[in-house]
Amino acid sequence: MIDPRTPIQDVSLAFFDVETTGLNPALGHRVVEIGIVCSIGEAILVEYQQLVNPQRPSDPGALRVHGITDAMVRDAPLFADIADRVLALLDGAVFVGHNALFDMGFLRAELDRAQRPRPRIAALDTLTLARTCWYAPSYSLDNLCRGLGIRKQGHRALGDAQATRQLFMQIRDALAESEVLTLGDYFEVQGRRLDWRSVRRVAEPMEPPPVIRAAMESGALLWIRYEDARGSATERTVRPIEVTGRPGQAYLRAFCFLRQSERTFALERIREMRVVDDDSDTA
């Protein structure tokens, strides 16, 4: 394991992103593409991108995001065929992802299915770190890249890994002003060192309320009136993705057309909602 006293610019980092058939590996969803950028400081050492045959179709919602069709991955290698290459790229590096636990959850599931040992891992999450640096209406990778002038092409694994690296470099410059300089400093700012045990803390899928379920099953949009923590209400049209959480603490993940990004909404703060039949109403 890398000494936490190591200056961050001297740490080997593996920026990692996966595209998937759906949102939760516990429900049998699989990886369809992997992107990895290995770097130390300013130097990029390796860039790796690989389509993966998931042995199952992608959900419509996932397909709308990444555009990787079943035909595109039909002749791609299985994850087991590339597992050793992926492990070699991660060896000795700190894992970095945007919403890192999502990618780690899928990586863990694929390694287990391929009967490969999980490597020792320590991870940084640019989503969490970005929250300590700047205020933003959304901390999605797309929104942060737009706000910080980072060019990002589409929503594919390597492009997202490259964008995550560029975001991390701006986070590094911002944290340096506060004397956050070592790997250990980053773990402290992040609140903890992420590892495989952290993946278990991810919210589990939940049965959506009937109106949301109807929208998800039909591919329709959902109109909601949402009240934020300050009591201000906004009306918006969203494309529901998943309801997650735990008893008494449930959230709707959805693409919000008002903010043009994926957002998370506490169900208890949704005051009204209805299925929208006319998908041209995306205000």
N, C-alpha and C positions, 0 to 999 in steps of 0.2 A: 504494500500500500504506500502511496506517495506521502512523504512527510508533510503534514499540514503547515509546517513553517515555510514551505517552498513558496517563493514569490509566484504569483499567478501567471506571470509572463513566461515562467520556466516550466509550467505544468503541461504535460501532454494531455490534450483535450480531444475527445471524440464527440463531435456534434452529430446527433443521431435523430432520424425521423423515419416513421413508417406510415405507409398508406395501408388501409385495411378494408375488409369486407363489411365491417360494422363497428360498433362502438365498444363491445365488451368481449374479451376472450373467454370469459366464463360462460358465455352463451354460444360458444363455438365459432366465433368470428376469428378470421385469420389474416395474416399479413399478405398483401399483394405487391408491395414494393418497399425496398429499404434504401435509404440514402445516408451515407456517413462521410463526414469531412474530418480528417485528423490533422491537427495543427499544434504547433508550439509557438506561442507569441504571435508574431506577424506571419510566420512561415506556414504555408499549407503543405503538408507532407503527402497526403493521399486523399483523393475523392473517389467514392465508390457508390454506384447506383445499380440496383438489380431488381427486375421484376421477379415475382415469385408466384408459382402456381398454388393457390390456396385450397384447391380441391373442393371448392364450393363457390356458388355465385356471390357476387357482391349485392348488398342491400341497395335499393334504389337511392336512398339518401346518401350513402357512401359514394355511389357511382356519380351522383350529381356533383360531389365535392372534387374527386380526383380524376374522374373521366377515364379510369382504367377499366376497359371492358373485359368480359370473360374471354373473348377471343384473343385479346392482347396477351393474356397470361396462360393460355391453353398449353403452349409449348415451352413455357418458362420452367426453370428448375424448381424442385420442391425446396422448402426451407432446409430440410435435412442435407440437401446437396451443397448448400452454401454456408451451413452453420460454422464450419471450421474457419472459413474465410472471415466471417463476421467476428468470431471470437478472437482471431488473430489481430484484427483491427482495434478491438476494444482492449486488448491485453495491455496492462500498464497505464491505461489512460483513465482520466476522469470523464464520465459520461455526462454530456450536456444536452438537454432537450428543452423545448418550449412546452410546458405542461408535461414534464419529464415522466411522471408516474404513468401516464397513458402509454407512452412508448415502452417503458420498462415492463409494464404489465403484459403487453403483447410479446416482447422479447422473451420474457420468462416463460410464457405459455408455449412459444415455439421451441425454445430450448428443451423444455420438459418433454414435449411431444416427440422431438428428434432424439431424445435420450442423450443429450449433451449436458455436461456439468455446467451449472451456473458459475460464471467467474465471480471472484470478489469484485464488488462494485461500489463506487462512491459517485454520487451524481449531484449535479447542479441544475436548477430549474430557472431558466431565463424569465419565465412568467412571474415567479415569486420575486426574483431579483429586480425585475423591472418595476414592480410595485414599490420597492424601496427607493427608487431613483426618481420617478416621475409620476405625476397624476395624469391619467388618461381616461376617457369615457369608456374605453374597452381595452383590455390587455391582450386581445387576440394578436397572433403574430402578424396578420395582415394589417391590422390597425396600427400597431406599433411601427411597422415598417413604413407605412404611409406617413406617420407623424415625424419619423426620424430621417426621412429621405433615403431609405434603404430600398433599392430596386429588387423586386421579387416577382418572378415569373410563375404565374399559375399556382397550382397546388399539387406539386409532385414532390417525392421524397427528397431528392438531392437538392432541388431548389429551396425547399423548406429548411434543410440542414444548412445550406449556404447562408440563407437569410438569418437563421438562428445564430450562426457564427458572427455575422456582421452586427446583429443586435447585441451579442455578448461583448464585442469590442467597444461599443458605445457604453454599455453598462460598466465595463472595466474602467473606462476613462472617467465616468461619473463617480464611481466608488473611490477611485484614487484620490479625489479631492477630499474625501473623508478619511484618508489614511487606511482604507481597506485594501490591503496589498497582498496578503498571502492566501493560500488555499483555505487555511483554517479561519481566516477573517471572513471568507465567503460563506463557509458553513455557518458561522455565527450570525451573519447578516440574514442568511436564508432561514435561520431558526433551527436547523438540524442538518445533518449529513444524510442525504437520501440513500437508501440501499434497498435490497430486496424486501426486507421486512416492511418498508414504507409502503410498498404496493398494496398491502392488505388494508391500508387506511383509505383507499379510494372508495367513493360511494358506490353502492350496488344498484343495479337497475330495479325499478319498482313498477308495479302495475299503474299505468296512467289513468287519470280520471276519464270518464266516458267521452267527454267532448274532445279531449286531447287524443284519446285512442282513435276516435272516429276520423280526426284529421290525419293522423299518422297512417291509418290503414287505407284511406282513400287518396293519399298524396295531396290533400287540400291544405290550404293555409289556415291560420288561426288568427282571429282578431282578439286582442286582449286590452283591457284597461289595467295598467300596472301602477301600483303605488310604491314609491321608493322609501328608504328608511326615514327620510325627512317628511314624509307625508304628501309629497308632490306626485300627482297622477299624470301619466301619459298614456295615449292611445297608440297602439302600434300593431302592425301585421307581422306575423312570424311564421317560419316554417318549422314545426316541431321536429326534434330529433330524438330526444330520449327524456324520460323522467327518471331521476336518480335520487339517492339520499338514503335516509334511515327513518324509521318510524318517528313521526313528529317533526321531521326536517327533510322536506322533499323539494326538489328543484326541477324546473323544466329547462333543458338545453335546447336552444332553437336558434335558427338564423333570423336575425332581426333586420327587417328592411329599413326601418327608421335609422338604425346605426350602421347598416351595411356590414354587419359582422356577426359572428356567433356570440350569443349572450346566454347568461344563466339567470333564471327568474325564480325567486322563492314562490312556491305555490300559494303560500298563505297571503302573499301580497298581490296576487291576481284577483282583482275585484269583480271583473266580468270577463267572459270569453265566449266566443262563438266561432263556428266553422265559417270560413269565407269561401263562397262558391266562385266569385269572380276573382281570378288570380291577378287581374290588372290592378286591383286595389292593394298596393304595397306601401301605403303611407305609414 
